């Protein structure tokens, strides 16, 4: 899910969609309006799921899409090699996802973890 916001409403550490990928804003710099133009903003962001650095330049009145990022908790049902089976603590949905490198060996059955969900993708954030 996503919503629309003007570039001037964006702030550092919030999220924006660049190239159909939710990204966390690292920096925003704005230029002064020119004689015949309007002020422009350069937004530098890092992809939430892929860690890739992206940047866009838009007028401050331009509208951009902002992802609705859901922070949820889940319980580990089982660990199977490089994948983990989780159960959401609110909806009791079960799903599988790959284990990120930084959490390999730290996941245990019955343990509660936190994950992000945005635009149909999921990522483990805390164990």
Secondary structure, DSSP 8 states (H G I E B T S, - for coil): -EEEEEGGG--TTSEEEETTEEEEEEEEEE----SSS--EEEEEEEETTT--EEEEEEETT-EEEEE--EEEEEEEEEEETTEEEEEETTT--EEEEE--GGGTTT--TT-EEEEEEETTEEEEEE-
